Amino acid sequence: MSDTIVLCYHAVSERWPAPLSVTPQAFERQLELLVRRGYEGATFRDAALAARSRKTVAITFDYAYVSVLELARPILDRLGLPATVFVPTDWPARGQPMCWPGIEQWMGGPFEPELRPLTWEQLSELDAHGWEIGSHTRSHPHLTELEDATLEAELRESRAECERRLGRPCTTLAYPYGDYDARVAAAAGRAGYEAAGTLPSRIHPAQPLEWPRVGVYHDDSERRYRLKVSRVVRTVRSSRAWDAVERLHRRG
């Protein structure tokens, strides 16, 4: 039976307590569970655009932290799974930790090295290894807050930079913060993207430029993760009943 899950990770670290980081041990357990359940790996583009007849999992990483290469890749290689890295293209050539609202609090402390991005040479290595490199815009802004011209520049210039650096088409995108609307999705299509990942609370119907991903975070227990990837729970999250669950949780 066909079933596609697209997971969204960020960093992998033994020590970093950031909400966006998971330990290598948790990461390995989480993916082993899906492999045991019969899921086969695919890049985000293939998961979103290619017709699937089997259980499929696409592992995606936003931000392009260097820990993806150092800690996540060996685990994925052992399990025979590819991945997709969405890179904010202003950062790989800078040689300094990434910084924007939401991660800036880690600057200047013991965990600042966790903010290091992959270099273009490292991204090329992953590309040659069968991974997919997609765009995460240039500077990681809230796209819905941008004027049309700035929005177009963020989308088009990041795609062009990926293509220039890697020497192959860049056709996929992840919306920073999961922040998008109909105007942003339309702009992504005009900029040449074929598929784009979102991060919704309620799982909306999958469309190529609005493809729902399941976020995985530091505080996700094994039980919570199993619920997140459960087909039954994902079905509930796509229904109106989930809105009622969310309201009760907020009151709670």
ABEGO torsion letter per residue (X at the ends): XBBBBBBBBBBBBAABABAABBBAAAAAAAAAAAAAAGBBBBBAAAAAABBBABBBBBBBBBGGBAAAAAAAAAAAAAAGBBBBBBBBAAAAAAGBBBBBBGAAAABGBAAAAAABBBBAAAAAAAAAAGBBBBBAEAAGBBAAABBAAAAAAAAAAAAAAAAAAAGBBBABBBBBGGBBBAAAAAAAAAAGBABBBBBBABBBBBBAABBBBBBBBAABBAAAAAAAABAAAAAAAABAAAAAAAAAAAAX
